[in-house]
Amino acid sequence: MAQEYDLVILGGGTGGYVAAIRASQLGLKTAIVEKGKLGGTCLHRGCIPSKALLRSAEVYSTAKEAESFGVMINDVQLDFTRVQERKANIVDGLHKGVQHLMKQGKIDVYEGTGRILGPSIFSPMPGTISVEYKNGDENDMLIPKNVIIATGSRPRTLPGLDIDGEHVLSSDEALELESLPKSMIIVGGGVIGIEWASMLSDFGVEVTVLEYADKIVPTEDHEISKEMQRLMKKKGVKIVTSAKVLPETLEKGDSGVSIKAERKDKEESYSADKILVSVGREAIVKDIGLENTDIVVEKGFIQVNDFLQTKESHIYAIGDVIGGLQLAHVASHEGIVAVEHIANEKPDPIDYTLVSKCIYSNPEIASVGITEQEAKDNSHNVKVGKFSFRAIGKALVYGESDGFVKIVADKDTNDILGVHMIGPHVTDMISEAGLARVLDATPWEVAHTIHPHPSLSEAIGEAALAVDGKALHS
């Protein structure tokens, strides 16, 4: 059966379903093809379930320290089954919400695997979508004027370090653990690895992080990375940097797993109950019919222009499948830009230096713009303001005074180049810095925004004053 649409979207993750909603608002007849569940990785295997577990870990850790707040709790215990039930209930509620939004927008959802066909009897151009169903039902043929590829990504692993779901896990399997291991080796100290290290440590698991680079969260500002390493060690996490994991040395047994890593020309051995592999994500570009088009794939990612068009101008691609910042909020905005371009709404291209990035560990990390080193590498005459949460009353009240806010600015133009934070609730605070970047604000303008007292946001105002050596409470 053939159906005609203005737009068909391959993938119903955050980018895909937000693009569909925007298309519906603009009057485009729209369909989504999704082989799993609407909401995709972010809702079911990423952002939401992991943050639900992180929150439970944080509450458990705080409960164990309740006496420092004058609250006496005897025999604090963790029921991991109920932790997982809470996570599942949150995911289920949000999934139902997305399903409702599709019905509300009159967006057709095909629950199957979509593949792009080449020129055929249906269309002289590539882009017809064949929807295949697991139950063997006859394929549906969708004939769109435009296509958006939003197929997302899957966890990457190292050659020889195969995910078996028992001894060696990716984040997908780790999210479904029925019980916590006593110890875990995490291969990779990037965003996902550090979130898991923080969570597991707060749950009482003994954690070792093996990171190939010479620092953890290597894409963050150097001072942020250094502070996070200090605070992870303070939590009891063992951090091993400049460690090249040797997959061929992996050994599995009833007592757990062991693996070696090369470090400073020596091999060191590490053992634990399980290994979590967290070395990034790879785009899902296979078996979706790209070979039937002129779409260009380089280094595993679909190549697009500023408006998310592929080499086939009526076929767009968004989200993790195009690489770049593999973040749910980026995918959503890319979807909006792609749809508005399809609808001739003349959107502005995305300036990725304005995107806020967050790490939901305990403590949190958030940043927008470029790091101090990147600024220097780009020949900026740099000035920096930095302010510690130890001087912020609200942080002391919370009992979370580790961390700081750092603002990187250009001495000559006074432009804010980047804002970097580590500490309590900074993933909520970063939006002020993001707005400052969008409005091209100066440190003076941020400093003269009256921040409420007591609040954590006072650290932003003080850091802005510190750029010119005028911080009041340092």
N, C-alpha and C positions, 0 to 999 in steps of 0.2 A: 504494500500500500504506500503511495507517495503523498506526502504533505508538503505544501509550500509555506515558507516562512521568510520574513525579512531578515531574521537573525537566528542562527543555531549556535549554541555554545557547547563545546565539548568539555565537560567537567563542571560539577556543581559545588565546588569548594567556595571559599570566601570570595575570591575574585570572580568566579563564574556566576554565583547567584546574585551578587551585588550588581554585576553588569546586566543581568537579566532584569532586575528590578528597575534599573535606570532606563533600559530599553523599553520596558513596559510603560514607564512614565512618559516617554517620548512618542508613544503610540506605535511602536514596532511590534509586529507579531513575532513572538519569541518562543523558542524551545530550548530546554537544557537536556543534554544526554549525560547521564551519570550512572556508572556501573556499580557504585557502592551506595553510600548514603549522602543525601544533600548535606552540605556543610564541610565535606571533604576532610583533609588532614587536620586542619586547624581545629575543627569542632570535635572530631572523633579520635584523632591520634596525635594531637599536637598541643596547640595553644591552650585550649580550655581544660582538657583532662589533666595536663601537666600542672597547670596553675591551681587546679583544685587540690591536687596532691601536695603541691608546695604550700598551700594555705594550711592544710591539715598538719603538715610537718612543722610549720611556724607556730601554730597554736600549741602543739605538743611540746615543742621546745620552750615556749613561753611558760606553759603550765609547770614545767620542771623548775623554772626559775621564779615561780610565783612568790616564794618567800621574800624575795628582794623587793617586792611591791607591798609587803605586809599582808599577803594573802597566804594562809596556811592550807596547803592541800596535801593530804596524806596518800601515799601509794598511787602516784600518777601512772596510768596504764594506757597502752595503745591497742585499740581494736582495729587491725588493718582491714578486716572484712568490712567494717562499717565505713572506714575511710574510702574504700573502693565503691561501696554502695552510694555514698554521698557524691563521689565523682560521677558515677553513672547516672544518677538522678539529675545532676546539673546538665550533663550532655544531652540526656533525653529531653529535658524541658526546652533547651535551646533548639534541638533538632525539630521538635514539633513547631516551634516558632518559625523556623525557616520554611517548613512545609506550608504553614499558614500564609506566609508572605508570597509563596508561589501561587497559591490559589487566589489570594487577594489581587495579585497582578495579572491573573489569567495567563500565567506562563505554563506552557505544556512541559511536563517532565517525563522523559523516556528513561526507564530503568534498565539500561543495557549498555553494551560496549559500542561506542561510535567509531567509525572509520571513515576517513575522507576518500572519496572515489575520484578517479580522473575523469576527463571528458567522457560523456556517455550519452545514451538516449535521453537522459534526464536533463542534462545541461552541457553546453559546448565548452564550459570551463570546469576545471577541477573544483570540488567543493560540495558536491552532493554527499550527504552523510548516510551511511548504511548503519542501522542500529541492529546489533545482534543480541539475542536473548539467551540466557543460560538454559531456559526450559525447552529450547528447541523451536519456539514459535518462529513463524516466518519473519524475516527481516523487514523492518520499516525503512522506507527511503524518504529522507528529509531533503527537500530542495530549497536551500536558502539563497538569498541574495548576498548575504555576508555570513562569515563564520568567525567565531572567536575560539581559539584553542586555549583552554585553561586546565590542562591535564595535571598540573602540579608536579610533585616530586616524591621520591621515596628515599628512605635512609640509604646512604652509601656505606660500603664496607671496604675493608682492605683485602686485596687478593690473598687467598689462603686463610683468611679469618672469617669463615662462613658462619652466617647466623643460623643457629640450630634451635633457638627458642628455649633451650634448657640450660646449657652452659654459657653460650655466647648469645647475647641479646642485642637487638637494636632498641631504639626508644619505643617502637611499636609493641614489642613483647614485654618490655619493662613496665609499660603502663597497665598491663594485664596481670601482673604478678599477684598470686593469691596470698603469698606470705613474703615477708622481707627476708633477704639473705642476711647472714651475720656480717659478710664482707663483700665488697664489690671493687673490681678494677674498672676504671673508666678510661677507655682509649680515646683521647681527644679532650682538650681543655678549652674548647670554644664555647659559644653561647649555650648550646644544649648540654654539653658535658658539664659545665659549671652549674647550670640549674639542677641537674641530677645530683651532682656532688653535694650541693647545698641541701637539697631535699633529703637525700639518703642519710647524710650526716645528722640532720635534725631529727630524723626518725631513729637514730641510734646505730646506724650501719657504719662499719669501719670502711672508709673509702680511700682508694689510691687513684690519683689522676696521672696518666702518662700523656704528656703533651710534646709533640714533635718540635714546636717552635721554642724559642728561648724564654717565652713568657706565656701565661694563660690569657685567655680572651685577647689574642694578639692584634685584633683589629681595633681595639679600644686605645685611648690615650695611654701613654706609658705609665703615668702616675696612677691612673685608675687601675691598670693591670697590676701594678706593684702593690697597691692597697688591697685589692681583692685577694691576691696571693697571701698577703699577711693575715687577712681576716679568715680565709679558708683554713690556714694552718692553725689559727686561734680556735677554730671550731673542731680541730682534730683531723682535718683532711690532709692526707699526705700528697703533696704536689711534687711531681718529678717532671722537670722541663728538659728540653734538648734531648728527648728520649725517642729513639727510633724503634718502634715496636717490631719485633721479628715474628710474623705470623707462623712461620715454619716451626717455631719452638713451642707452639701451643700444645699443652697436654691436658687431657680431661680425665677425670676419675670420680669415684664415689665421694671423695673428700673435697671435690671442687676442681679448680683449674689453676694452671700456672702458665706463665709466658715470660719470655725474656725481652729486654729492650737494650739496644746499644746506646751507650752514653759515655762520651769522652773516651772513645775507642775501647770501652770495656762493656762486656755483657753483664747485665744485672737481672736477677730473676724475681718475679713477683707472683704471689699466690693469693687466691680469694675463692669464695664460693661461686661467684659468677663474674663474667666480663660483659660490660656494656660498651658497644662500639658506637662512638659518636664523632664521626669524622666528616660530617657534612651530609648534603643531600644531592641526589642526582635527578635531573629532569626526566619526566616520563614522555619520551618521544618515539618509542618503539611501538609498532603494531597499531598506530593510529592513522596510517595511510599517507604519511609525509612523502613516501616514495612516488606517490601518484601526482605530486605537485612539483613546482620549482622552488619550494621553500628551502632556505639555506639553514643548515645546522652546523654550528662550529663549536668545538670543545664540548659537545653534548647539549648545547642550548640553541633554541630557535632564535634566529637573528631578526630583529625588527627595527623600524625607524622610530623617530620621535613620537609618532602617533600610534605606535604598536602594530603597524602594518608589516606583514611579511613580504617576501618578494612577489607573492600573489596578492595584489593590492586589496582584494575583497576578503582576504583571510588575515585575521589579526591573531596575535598571541599575547598573553598576559601572565603575570605571576611567576612562580618558581620555574616554569618551563622556559623562560627567557633569561634566567640567571639574574645577575645583579643583586639587589637587596631582596633576599627571599623572606619576605615578611608579609603577613596577612593584610595589614593595612596598606601596604604598597600594592599588592595584587588588586585590592578593592579599587584603589584610585586609578590604577592602570585600566581596569575594566570600565570605569566611568569615562576616562579619556577616550578609550577605543570606541565605546558606544556613541559618545557625543561627536566623534569624528565621523562615524558612519552616518549619523543623523545631520551632518553639516552644521553642527552647533559651534564650530570653530573653537575648540578647547585649546588651552595653553599646554605645551608639553610639560611633563613633570620635571621639576628641578630636584634631583635626588639628594642634593646637599641640604635640602630643607626637611628631609624625612627624619623623624625621631626614631631612635633605636633603643630597645629596652632588653634588659636581662633580668628575669624575675627571681633571681637567687635571693638569699638572705645573708648579707644585705643586697639591695637591688643596685643595678647599674642603668643609667640612661644617658643618652648623648644625642646631639644634633650638630651637624656641621663637621668641620675637619679638626683633626688633632693638632696639638702644638707642633709636633714633628712635621706633619703634612704641611702646615702653614709655613714653616721654615723652608721646607723643600720646595715650596711654591714661591719662594723669594719674598714672602711677607715680612715686614718689620714688625715683630711680634711683641705684644705686651700681654701679661697674664695676671688675672686676679683669682685668688683662691681663698675659700673660707671653710673652716671646719664646723661640723655639726656639734662639736663639743662646746661651742659657745652659743648654741641655740637652745633656749629654754624648753621649747616643745620637744626637742630630741631627748633632753635629759628627763623630761616627764615620761616620755615613752620608754625610757631605758634603752634607747638605741642611738648612741651618740658617736659611733664610729662613722668615718667617711667625711666627704667634703664636696663642695661645688667648685668647679674650675671654669673660668671664662677665658677664652683665647680671643684676643682682638688685634686689629691692625693699628699700629702706632700712627701711621701716616693718614689713614682715612677714618680711623676710629670705628670702623665696622666690626661687628661681632662676627668672628669666623667660626667659632665652635663653642659649645657649652657641654661640659662633661660632669656627671654626678655619680657618686657612689654613696649609698646610705639609705635611711628609712624612707620608704614611699616615694623615691625619686622618679619611678615610672609614672606616677601621677603628676609630679611637679614639672616634668620635662616639657609639657605643652606650653608653658609660659615662655620657655626658651625657644621653642619651635615658632611661636607667634612672633617673638622678637626677631627671629631670622627672616620670617616671611615679610615683616614690615621694615626690614633693614634698620632695626633699632640700634642705637649706640649704647655702650655701657652706662653712660650718663642717664639716658632715658629709662633704662631698666632700674637703675639705682634710685631714681626719683619717682618710680611707681611705689606708692605707699603700701607696703606689705603688712598684713595684719599681725598683731602680736598678742599672744604667742602663736607662731606658726612655723612650720618647717621651711616655708617659702622665704622667710627672712634671710636664709642662707644665700638665696639667689641675689637679693638686693645687696647684701654685704659683699658678696663676691664681685658684683658689678662695681661697687665702690672701691674694692681692693685693686681693680685694674689700674686705677690711677693713684693708688696708695692712700685711699681715704676711708678705708673700712673703719667703722665706729667701735666695734667690739672685739677687735683682735689685739 
